[in-house]
C-alpha cells in the first residue's frame, strides 16, 4: 500500500527529523572535544534528513505478498521508505532477490 503524503504531513516529518538533529546537537554541546564534531554533524545530518523527508511525496505503508520462488506469504521490509519502482527486496524465507515492478 502506498501513502500519498500531504504538504502538512511532509512538513511534520521533515520537522521531526530536523528536531532530532537539533536535540542530538544540544545533548553533545557540553561534552568537551566531542562537540567539535558531533554538534555540526548532528545539525547537518538533521538538515539533510529533513530535506529528504520533505521531498518524499509518496511512501510505502505496507508491502506484502507471496514469494514467487518458495510461496511463503510475507511482509517486505519497505514500510516508511520512499516509493520508487522498480525496487529490490529479499525473501525472508529463501533469501532470493525479488524485483518489485509496477504492473499495468
SVG drawing of the C-alpha trace seen along z (x, -y; Angstrom):
<svg xmlns="http://www.w3.org/2000/svg" viewBox="-3 -23 42 46">
<polyline fill="none" stroke="black" stroke-width="0.4" points="0.0,0.0 1.3,-3.4 0.5,-6.5 0.4,-9.9 1.7,-12.5 0.1,-15.9 2.2,-19.0 1.4,-19.2 2.4,-15.6 5.7,-16.1 6.5,-19.2 5.8,-17.4 8.1,-14.5 10.8,-17.0 10.5,-19.0 10.7,-15.8 14.0,-14.8 15.5,-18.3 14.4,-18.4 16.1,-15.1 19.3,-16.5 18.9,-19.7 18.3,-17.6 21.4,-15.5 23.4,-18.7 22.1,-20.2 23.0,-17.0 26.5,-16.9 27.2,-20.6 28.5,-20.4 30.8,-17.4 34.4,-18.6 36.2,-17.9 33.3,-15.7 31.2,-18.8 33.6,-19.9 32.5,-17.1 29.1,-15.9 27.3,-19.2 27.9,-20.2 27.5,-16.6 24.1,-16.3 22.9,-19.6 24.0,-18.6 22.5,-15.2 19.2,-16.5 19.0,-19.1 19.8,-16.6 17.4,-14.0 14.7,-16.7 15.2,-17.8 15.0,-14.2 11.7,-13.7 10.3,-16.9 10.9,-15.8 9.1,-12.4 5.6,-12.7 4.7,-9.0 6.0,-6.3 5.3,-2.6 2.9,-2.0 2.9,1.8 4.2,4.3 3.2,7.9 2.6,10.9 3.8,14.4 7.4,15.1 7.2,16.4 10.0,18.9 9.0,20.6 5.4,19.4 5.9,18.0 3.4,15.3 5.4,12.4 5.6,8.7 8.5,7.0 10.5,4.5 9.6,1.4 7.4,-0.4 8.2,-4.1 10.6,-4.0 10.2,-6.3 8.0,-4.9 10.2,-4.2 9.8,-1.3 11.5,0.9 12.7,1.8 14.7,4.8 13.8,6.8 14.8,10.2 12.6,13.1 12.8,13.8 12.4,17.5 14.5,18.5 16.7,15.3 16.3,14.9 16.2,11.4 12.8,10.1 12.2,7.4 9.2,5.3 7.8,3.6 4.7,1.7 2.1,3.8 -0.3,2.4"/>
</svg>
